[in-house]
Amino acid sequence: MLTFDFKQFMFELKEGAIKHVGASNNAATVKLYDIDSIDVREFGDERVKVAFEDAEDNEVEVALDPPEAREVARGIEMLEEESDLFE
């Protein structure tokens, strides 16, 4: 399941094309649940890309700098050690 939460975005639908016509200082939140596959790979020379996909072919990609990728890895390792979640 993929959810979007657009904060005050304005889009125009004209002749089958969607165009953003609102301010450029808005924010959005995207959440993907029930992940079926995860791919971790190099992205360019300086980033790590993590791609998540569900059974409905919804996909979310996140590009991380190495310090951010290490922080994600450390956070998961900490949960494995301290939480009952991984039992």
Rosetta blueprint (number, residue, H / E / L):
1 M L
2 L E
3 T E
4 F E
5 D E
6 F E
7 K E
8 Q L
9 F L
10 M L
11 F E
12 E E
13 L E
14 K E
15 E L
16 G L
17 A E
18 I E
19 K E
20 H E
21 V L
22 G L
23 A L
24 S L
25 N L
26 N L
27 A E
28 A E
29 T E
30 V E
31 K E
32 L E
33 Y L
34 D L
35 I E
36 D E
37 S E
38 I E
39 D E
40 V E
41 R E
42 E E
43 F E
44 G L
45 D L
46 E L
47 R E
48 V E
49 K E
50 V E
51 A E
52 F E
53 E E
54 D E
55 A L
56 E L
57 D L
58 N L
59 E E
60 V E
61 E E
62 V E
63 A E
64 L E
65 D L
66 P H
67 P H
68 E H
69 A H
70 R H
71 E H
72 V H
73 A H
74 R H
75 G H
76 I H
77 E H
78 M H
79 L H
80 E H
81 E H
82 E H
83 S L
84 D H
85 L H
86 F H
87 E L
